[in-house]
């Protein structure tokens, strides 16, 4: 079994973190889209609030670790 060098593993983890944050932000936008659709259709207020809460949760999750710097050496 091959072992990654520490700097390669760190770089891989940083790239994976960026991809996950991007995915979370995308999910927050999708949630916002469905919230708007439901709102325009006169949908259930409790469901709209649940979508708002979920979008905020996804955005907050995406913000975690944004200050990390990708180490290349």
N, C-alpha and C positions, 0 to 999 in steps of 0.2 A: 504494500500500500504506500503510495507516494505521499510525502508530507509537504505542505506548502511552507515556503519561507515566511517568517513573521511579517515582513513588509508586504508580501503578496497577499497574505490572509487579511491584513489590515485594509489594504486597498480594496479587496473583494468585499469586505464587510461594509466599507464606506459606500461603494457603488450599490450594494444591495439596499443599504439604508436610504439612499437617494431614490431608488426605484420604489421602495415601499412608501416613502413620503409622497411621491408623485401619484401613486395609486390611491392613497388616502385622500389627497386633494381632488382627484378625479371623482372619487365616490361622493365627496361632499358636493361637488358641482352637479352630479347626477341626482342626488337627493334634493338639491335645490330646484332642479328642473321639475321633478315630480311634485314637489311642494307647490310650485307655481301653477302647474296643470291642475292640481286639486283645488287650489285657491280660486282660480278662474272658473272652475266648474261649480263653485259653491259647495265644496266638499266639507266634510266633518272637521270642525275646528280642533278637536282633540287630536285627530290624525295629522293635521297640518302642524300643530305644536310639536307632536312627536317627531315629524320630519325636521323641523327647525332644531330641536334638541340633538337629533342624530347628526345633522350637518355640522353643528357646533362641536360635537364630540369628535367627528372625523377631522375637522380643521385643527383642533387642539392636538390631536394625536399626530397630525402631519407636522406640526410646529416643533415637536420634541426633537432635540438633537440637531436643529438646523445650524447651530453655531459651530459644528464640527468642521475641521479642516482636513481635507484629503491629503494624507502624507504620501509623497511620491518617492522618498528616499529612506 
